[in-house]
Amino acid sequence: MKEPDLKRSLSPGMTELAESQRDGVWARRYQLASGQTQRHQLGQIRLWVSLLDMEWQVRHESLPADADPLTWHETVGHCQPSSDLPLQRFIRPANDQNLVQYLPAMAQLPTVIRPYQPLTIPAGGRCVLYVGTSLWMQVLLGEQQQVLTELPLATPSKTWLGANTMQGEICYASATYGRLVLEAVPMRPWRAVTPVTINNRRTKPLLLERFNLPTPLLSLHRNERGQLWTPGVVVECETDMSSASLRIEPRVTAAAGDCELIAPAREKLAKGRSLVRAFDHIFG
Amino acid sequence: MFDELQNTLMQIVGSIAWGQWLAAGFLLLLGIVLGTLVARSAGKLAENRISRHHQVMIRRLVFYLVFIIFAMAALREVGFSLQVLLGAAGILTVAIGFASQTSASNIISGLFLVMEKPFEIGNLIEVDATVGEVVAIDLLSVKLRTRDNLYVRIPNETLIKTRVVNRSRFPIRRVDLLIGIAYAEDVERVKELLLSLAEQNTVCLEEPKPFVLVTGFGASSVDLQFSFWVVQEEFLEGRGAMMIEIKKALDQAGIEIPFPHTSVYAGSHSAPFRIQLVDPEPTQNKDRLDADQKN
């Protein structure tokens, strides 16, 4: 909406700049000409995708882990980045039609999230935590959406979740905290928001220190404001911590507004029952 | 004379039931071919569901089963009675057992190894001073591939008797680094610095939490143990990267990593060493160099 105003207020030379530097959009088809390079700055990476006569080239570099950019800058030009960046080369498929698009993807491993400080949910109580998790970016070609490569948009750090060091699973550690108020969640184009509802049906209070979010099972949806959401996750804690059951809601929460499916979940569950077993260590 | 010999030979050759022996040979060959085919397809069928170790075990078991059935059929075809054969085999076993104690002991150790399952194919194990990936678990021995790509055969008996360390049994491992810092340095500050390095390093797991211990007051340094956890596959990489980072961070913070110092005691608390400057000795008495003598 703001772009036409910006164009009017700038000099002609500047308008060109404003036109070439745009905000990147997920799942939009970009058409490049041979020799052109598309540069993206999103999350904690910079990415260059170049189209040559016979090949596609992808280069990327990581930014410091404390960077928290608000927007996704996208530019198209003829300049190539410095040659010392690691380069991936791909032979052009016959029918790529010079089209490239970018799809978000959730983490391949479950992600451990925490509230800012441990949180007690009283007996019979219910709480909704809003969590932002970092995404991966898939580079796809042509109408067939052939995946070229996949990059993490923030450097993921790992953690161990289990009763002891022998049994458990390796998970990603979330860089952000779970929040009780949706407005407090920092919205970024490289993070997706998941509402996690925890029902404490026990007669004792539940101390929530950490929670294992099954990120590979979540699909990604985009609302009208361009924000990414996943369906909600509901945890019912009935007898003790180890027997909590977890289910994924079929739709995105109403707070997200009207949403369209943008990327399916990485893994699909055949039966609802196996979900409880697969996530033995819901609360660590 | 020659004719008689020829006739006898002809009679012997004529009396052998060639058809039966041929059939038996064919059965054995068929057994090998079918056994291999069935074992391969059984392995492929279970490929996605089970580990490589179990897959190899299943393949071997299926092959032997099919082969034994065909071998028995072949023996019957030739006319051997299985009962007599088994009786003979009993006596033979005792004889062979005495003759090949080592092999028998290895075979029995192998059976115990399969039952106990201290490691699987693909695991990284340490036996005596050898570290390597298990390539095969066989009747007599276990084969390892070391990190410098050597093929090492270890008899099963050795594996039963000695200490075996399996480095890939659990998904995560702890890295313990020993660091010495100068006595003049602030230990608390170094501890904070090390823990912040662990936090920044992505190879280092967030939980179990990293920690720093003071392990002793050494000859020339305060000795610290810095421990953090990594995913098993990233052990070497994690340790190497962290050591480089520690050296950099300590240098940047001006913290000294000391090398052994020796203090020389002059015999009294306050008295300094007496130093006297002496003139160099005159060199007149020394022999002249050969080169000079020529001149």
HADDOCK unambig.tbl for C-alpha pairs under 7 A between the chains (distance, minus, plus):
assign (segid A and resid 156 and name CA) (segid B and resid 202 and name CA) 6.93 0.50 0.50
assign (segid A and resid 157 and name CA) (segid B and resid 202 and name CA) 4.77 0.50 0.50
assign (segid A and resid 158 and name CA) (segid B and resid 202 and name CA) 6.97 0.50 0.50
assign (segid A and resid 158 and name CA) (segid B and resid 205 and name CA) 5.22 0.50 0.50
assign (segid A and resid 158 and name CA) (segid B and resid 206 and name CA) 6.48 0.50 0.50
assign (segid A and resid 159 and name CA) (segid B and resid 205 and name CA) 4.64 0.50 0.50
assign (segid A and resid 159 and name CA) (segid B and resid 206 and name CA) 4.86 0.50 0.50
assign (segid A and resid 159 and name CA) (segid B and resid 207 and name CA) 5.16 0.50 0.50
assign (segid A and resid 160 and name CA) (segid B and resid 205 and name CA) 6.84 0.50 0.50
assign (segid A and resid 160 and name CA) (segid B and resid 207 and name CA) 5.42 0.50 0.50
assign (segid A and resid 160 and name CA) (segid B and resid 208 and name CA) 6.64 0.50 0.50
assign (segid A and resid 166 and name CA) (segid B and resid 170 and name CA) 5.72 0.50 0.50
